[in-house]
Amino acid sequence: MFADDQSPIFSATQVGALRMLIASSALLPLSIVNLRKLKAKKDLLLFAVVGFCGNFFPAFLFTYAETGISSGFAGMMNSFTPIFTIVLGFLVFGHRLTAIQLSGAFIGSIGITCLILTGQNVSFSGDLKHILAVVLATFFYGISLNTIKYKLQQYTSAEITSLAFAVIFIPALLCFFILDTTSVFKNNVHASEGFSYIAMLALAGTAIATFLFNGILRISSALFASSVTYFIPIVAVIIGLWFKESISVYQVLSMIIILGGVLFANYGGRFFTKKVSE
C-alpha cells in the first residue's frame, strides 16, 4: 500500500493482516449467531481449513507475491485454481472426473498461458518465490473449495462464510499487533487513507465476495465455482482498457479460448449427451 509519493504506507504482511482482521470483524456478529448452528464440534476443524486455506494464507501470499510481480500477472496466475480444484478433488476427495471436464480445464489453461504471454501490462521484478507464492495460494484455494463442496454442504453460504472467518479472527488480531501495525497509524500521515482502501478491499473483495462465491459453490460443482477465476484476467484486461491501456488481438483471442474452456468444462457434457440421445 503506497502513498501519493509512492512511499510505502503498510507492508505486504500488514496489508494481509488488516484485510483479514477487517473482514472477520465485520462478520463477527453473524459468526456469533451462527456458532449456535454448528452441527458437530469436529466441523470446526473443517471451518478452520476453509478459513485459513480459503482466506488467511492466500491474503498474505498474494500481497507478498505482488511485491515482485504485477497485479495483472498475479490475477492471471490465480487461474491455476481450477486445476488444483480438479486434482485435489480427485486425489483427496475421491471426486470422479470426466474427460470433458479435464479437456475444458486444459483448454482454459492454454488460454491463460496465451494471455500471460501476450500480456502488455505484465511486469515481473521479483524472483521465483513470488510466483510460487501465487501457486501455493491457488493450491490452498483448491483445498478450501473441495472442503466446502464435499464436507460442508449441510451449511448455508452465510454459515460457512461467517464461521470460517470466526476461526481466523484471533490469528488476524494477533498478526495485527505482532507486525506492529499500530505504529503505522501513529507515525504515517497517510495511514488513514491507506486503511480506507484496505477496508474497501476487505469488505467488498473479501467478506461480500466470499459470501457470494460460497453461495455459487453450494448450488454448483467445485469446478464450476473455481472456473470463476478464469474470468479474473479477462476483467483485469477490460479494466486496463478503462485506464487507456492497449489490448492486442492476441489477448482477445486468448480470452475467447478461456471462455471456451470454461463453457466446455461445465456444459460440454450436456451437449454430447444430447447428441448421443439423438
N, C-alpha and C positions, 0 to 999 in steps of 0.2 A: 504494500500500500504506500503510495507516494504523494507528497505534497505538490503544489503547483510548480515548484522549482525542481521537481524530480528527486528530491531528497527523501529517503525512506521515512515513513511515519511508524508503522508497525513492521516487525519482522515477519517472515513467512510463517513461522510457528505461532506467533502471536495472533496472526490473522486466522489460522486454523482454530486456535483455542477460542477466540472471540466468536467466531462463526458458530461453533458447536454450543458454546455457552448461551448465546442469544437464542438460538433455535430451541434448545432444550428448556430454557427458562420460559419462553413463550408458550410452550406446550405443557409446562409443568402442571397447571390447574387441571387440564384434561388428563394428564398422566395419573394424577392422584385419584381422580374419579374412576378411571379405567383399571386401576390396581385391584379394585373390588371384583372386576370381571375376569381376573386371572383364573383359568380353569384348572391349572396344576402348577405347583411350585417349580417343577422341572422346566416349565415353559419359560421361566425367567432366563435360563441359560440360552434358549433359542432367541429370546429377545435381545440378549447380550450380543449374540452372534450378529444379529441384524443391525443393532445399534453401532457396534464397533466396525464391522466389515462394510456395512452399507453407508455409514456416515463418518464416524470418528476418524478411522485410519485414512480413508481417501481424502478427507479435508486437509490433513497435514501433508499427505503425499503430493496432492495436486499443487498446493501452494509452494511446496519445495520445488517441484518439477518446473514451475513457471518462473523460477529464478534463473533457469538456464535455457528454457525453450519458450517460444511464444504461446500465447493463449490459444491461437488458432491451431497450432501444431498439437497442443495438449487436447484440444477438443476433437481433433481428427483421431488421435490415438485412443481417445475414450471409446471409440467404436470397436475396440477389442472386446468389450463387454459381452456382446452376443456370443463370441467364440468361446470365451470362458464359461458362459452360461450353459452352452451346449455340452462342452467337455465335462464340466463338473456334474451337470445333471445326469450324464450317462455313467461316469465313473463312480461318483459318490452317492447319488440319489437313485440310481437304477432306472432313470428315465429312458424309455425306448426312443431311439432316433429313427427318422425316415430318411431315405436318400434325397427326398425333395428338400427337407429342412437343411441337410448338410450342403446340398447344392446351392440353395438360396443364400446360406451364410457365406459360402465360398465366393459367390458372385458379388455379394455385398463387400466382402473383404478386398476383392480385386478393385472395386470402385473406390474404396477408401485409400488403397495404395496409390491408385492413379491420381486421386485428389491431392494426396500428400506430395507426390512427385511433381504435380503441375501447379501446386500452390504458389502464388506470387507474394503472399504475405506471411510466409512461414520463416521464422528465424530460429537459429539454434546457436547459442553461445556457451552452453554448458558441456557436460560430458555424458557418458553412458549412464551414469547414476540418475540423471534427470529423466531420461527415457524409461529406465527400469522402474522409477517411482510411479510413473503413469501405468505401466504394465501391471505392477503389483496392485495398484488401486483398482484397476479393472478386474483383476483376479478376485479381490475382495468383494467387488460388486457381484460377481458371479456366484460367490458363496451366499451372499445375502439374498439374492433373487431366488435361488433354489430353496433356501431355508424357508422363505415366506411361502413360496408356492407349494412345497411338499410337506411342510411341517406346521404351518400356522394358518391353514385355511379356515379353521374354526373361529378365527377372529376377524373383526371388521377392519377396514383400512385405517380408520381413526384409532382403533385399539392398537393395531400393530405399530403405527407411527408414534403414538404418544408413549407407549410402553418401551419401545426401542430407545427413544430419546430420554426416557426417565433413567434408564440404565447408565447413560453416558453423562448425565448431569453432573454428578460428583467428580468424575475424571476431568471433565471440561473445566469445572471450577478450580480444581487443583492445578491444572495446567495454566490457568489464568494467573494464578499467584506465583507458581514456580517459575514461570517465564518472565516474571517481573513486569507484567503488562501495566500495572498501576503507575509505574514510573513514567510511562509514555504520556499518560494523561496529565501528569504533574509537570513534565518538562518540555513537551512538544505542543506548540500553539495550534498546530493543525490536527491534533488528536481527535477533536470533536468531529471535524469534517471527515476524517478517515473512518471514524467509528460509525458515522451515519451511512456510509457506503457499505461497510461490512454488515450493518444491521439490515439493510435492504437485501443484501445477498442472503443473509441467514434466514430472514422471514419469507421472502418470495422464492429464492432459489433453493432453499433447503427445507424449511418446515412445510410450506404450502406445496411445493413441488413434490416432496417425498410423499405427502398425503395423497396427492393426485396419482402419482406413479404407483403407489401400493394399491390404490383402487383399481387401476388398469390391470395390475398383476393378478388380483384376486379373480377377475372375471375373464381372464385370458390365459394364454400359455406363458411360461417364463421366457421363451424365445421371442414371442410377440412383444412382450413388455421390454425386453432388453434391446429389441430392434429399434426402439425409440432413439437409442444412442447413435444410430446410423444417421439420424437427421441433424445431429449436433453440428457436424462440419458443414452441412448444407446451410443451416441457419447462420453459421459463422460467416460463410461466403456472402450470403444475402445481406447480412448486417454490414459487411465490408463494403458492399455496393452503396449502402446508405451513406457511408462515410467517404464516398467517392474513390474507393479502391477499385482497381481494374479486375475484370474477370475474363478468362480466356474461354474459347470454345471447348478446349480440352477439359476444363473444370466443369462446364455444363454437361458434357458427355459423361464425365465421371459421376456426377450427381444422378444422371439418368440410370447408370449402371447400379448405383447404390439403391435407388428406389426399386429398380427391377429385382434386385436380390431380396429386398425386404418383402415385396409382394409375392415373389415366387416361394420364399421360405414359409410364409404364413397362409397363402391361399392357393399355391400350386397344387396341393393335394386335392382340393375340391375340383379343380379344372380337369385333372387326369381321371378322377373318379367319375366325373360326369361323362368324359369321353368313353371310358370303359363301359359304363352302363348303356350308352347309346349304341 
